Amino acid sequence: MTQLTERLEQLKTKMLEMSSLVESGIQCSISAAVQRDQDAAEAVFKYETRINLIDLEIDRLVVDLLALHQPMAIDLRFVIAALKINTNLERMGDLSVNIAHSARSLIDGSTDTPMIDIPLIAGLVESMVRKRMDAFIQSDVDLARNVLSTDAAVDTLRTICYHQLISFMEKDPTSIKQALNLLDVTRYLERLGDHATNIAEIVLFYVKGIEIRHSGSTSQH
Amino acid sequence: MTQLTERLEQLKTKMLEMSSLVESGIQCSISAAVQRDQDAAEAVFKYETRINLIDLEIDRLVVDLLALHQPMAIDLRFVIAALKINTNLERMGDLSVNIAHSARSLIDGSTDTPMIDIPLIAGLVESMVRKRMDAFIQSDVDLARNVLSTDAAVDTLRTICYHQLISFMEKDPTSIKQALNLLDVTRYLERLGDHATNIAEIVLFYVKGIEIRHSGSTSQH
């Protein structure tokens, strides 16, 4: 095995480790918010610490790889994809922390606000998060495209939730704080979906050479 | 001038063009939201189209640079910094579009909700956005650090706005929709501040070798 191949394998392993930690963090944050589980919220903060360390390791590995081993063609595309995917994963870690904070506020809050369609959105986002890393590691175009179509469903459900929560607040102004916490959760879930979409797009572009970014079908709001 | 130097100059020029478009988009989106200016909101969408094109051009330029010219040491750090900064700039363009959408809803809305401290936050974010690109181009550490301290002020003001808007909604439930639009604007402004912070951190790390990411002082919520 050449030194370059060895370093690329090392990068792949680190990316899988990062991805798995981010996935666990997201799962815990969703349990924290949906089941109002305090312990799950605390677990998210522990994952975040490890995610931030690996984020820096991956960045350093990429710089070393480019500086010392000068990868070409498909290897170079893989390295750049890894750098870009890592940025998205790190942000997904931040979002799981945001959800954990909202979950804490939900748990501390006094009123009992209904979860409406939030568990449904959470389920879709969890499936997107699982698939996008598989798409990267296996260079699987169909899986990447599947992530993109799920994102559209998440956006639609989030809009429905938004209107449900507004009419809930208008009917019962004492529930405003809790409803805002739920709105935050739906927003963070939607952004997780956006990052999973970004990763799928990066896979399609860098690994397969298919350009679909900024095509209008996957814009972020 | 070597081919590498020429390509690096080309990259710097494109980055400045991208940055200037993003800055203009942000200024228009702030005018749209703060002064309820419909024309400014429409201008944001035009900037976005050009931003997306240059985003792709920069990505391609970076891949070509790495593949064909194999930059080393400080040049390599510059190219990686450019790639990472470009990701942040593109997201800032998306956020200006988000603000423009909220501005449209504010303009269409019926009630007259007060702007509270939003113009103040907007002013701070505009100053951060200006300084961070100067910091990159001039490799100016003090300017980059200045961006980081302004971000803390933005976060504090945003929390104050959040509580003001909640009590506003509780007192007058008919204003909930408009208050949520304003909450969205403050959130997008805060995220613009976060991206300016990211860029300042990238400048410090890649250009000057100072690592302050994940040090706890600039976490994102």
Contacts between the chains, C-beta under 8 A, distances in Angstrom:
chain1	res1	chain2	res2	distance
A	52	B	213	7.8
A	52	B	214	3.9
A	53	B	214	7.6
A	55	B	213	7.8
A	55	B	214	7.0
A	56	B	211	7.4
A	56	B	213	6.9
A	56	B	214	6.7
A	62	B	80	7.4
A	63	B	76	7.1
A	63	B	77	7.3
A	63	B	80	6.3
A	66	B	66	6.5
A	66	B	76	5.9
A	66	B	80	7.2
A	67	B	72	6.4
A	67	B	73	7.3
A	67	B	76	5.5
A	70	B	70	5.1
A	72	B	67	6.4
A	73	B	67	7.3
A	76	B	63	7.1
A	76	B	66	5.9
A	76	B	67	5.5
A	77	B	63	7.3
A	80	B	62	7.4
A	80	B	63	6.3
A	80	B	66	7.2
A	80	B	83	7.2
A	83	B	80	7.3
A	83	B	83	6.9
A	83	B	84	7.6
A	84	B	83	7.6
A	84	B	87	6.8
A	87	B	84	6.8
A	87	B	87	5.9
A	94	B	219	7.7
A	94	B	220	5.1
A	97	B	219	7.9
A	97	B	221	7.6
A	98	B	221	5.9
A	101	B	221	6.6
A	166	B	176	6.1
A	166	B	177	6.2
A	166	B	180	7.0
A	169	B	169	6.9
A	169	B	173	6.9
A	169	B	176	5.3
A	170	B	173	5.0
A	170	B	174	7.7
A	170	B	176	5.7
A	173	B	169	6.9
A	173	B	170	5.0
A	173	B	173	4.8
A	174	B	170	7.7
A	176	B	166	6.1
A	176	B	169	5.2
A	176	B	170	5.6
A	176	B	176	7.5
A	177	B	166	6.2
A	180	B	166	6.9
A	180	B	183	7.7
A	183	B	180	7.7
A	211	B	56	7.4
A	213	B	52	7.8
A	213	B	55	7.8
A	213	B	56	6.9
A	214	B	52	3.9
A	214	B	53	7.6
A	214	B	55	7.0
A	214	B	56	6.7
A	219	B	94	7.7
A	219	B	97	8.0
A	220	B	94	5.1
A	221	B	97	7.6
A	221	B	98	5.9
A	221	B	101	6.6
